Amino acid sequence: MEKFYHPYHMVNMSPWPLMAGFGILSIMMSMIKMFSFFEMDMFLMSMVTMIFVSMFWWRDVIRESTYQGHHSSVVLNGLMVGMILFIVSEVFFFISFFWTFFHSSLGPNIELGALWPPAGIIAFNPFQVPLLNTVILLASGVSITWCHQAILKNDMMVAKNSLMITWMLGLYFLMLQWFEYKMASFGISDSVYGSIFFMATGFHGFHVIVGTLFLFLMWLRMLNSEFSNSHHFGFEAAAWYWHFVDVVWLFLFSMVYWWGL
């Protein structure tokens, strides 16, 4: 076995980063086809391929950290910085949506009837499904914090149960979001309001899907006894991401649903 006399992880050659890059390219191209010709075959095939590539890549990372011991404290610091920078990039991604929203809502032009929401658009009541979704995400933030405290106390039974509550609340949120979309009286092509609303809430919903899968994977790892009170950065990364999703929703609820009514 080769020995390294330094605290860094020299990653072995892997096909997954290149395949993931091609997978994302394929997804973007297939989305153009889906939106232009209403054909989903290429998109579904690209998504399935990307899911399998992600699963194999995550499997290798879990092996390196849990079973091979490559994730030293120095490596963990690098992973933490990487996750923080990733979340910062996501923050600016959503800032672009809010910028568009305020640009259009603070000075609606004559084509919109000089009104916001535009003439003919019946906006959602923010104190019905949106408020319930807000309560759900706030509750999930509490449960994932409860889980983190349980891990630090090495109470893995409480940690497993509280983490299960968290990803189940994520699924509940997605079900309600789907119900809200089905009940919408406007679509993504109904003026700039519909475009901004469905782009912002839709991408947030996508992030909830990713976050829920992230948490579910951490729950499976917890069932497999792969975390300890001193080594659980995978869970911490998932928790940071989930709190980010919570905060974005609070802005969506207060600005797009409530203030923009």
Disulfide bonds with the S-S distance in Angstrom:
none
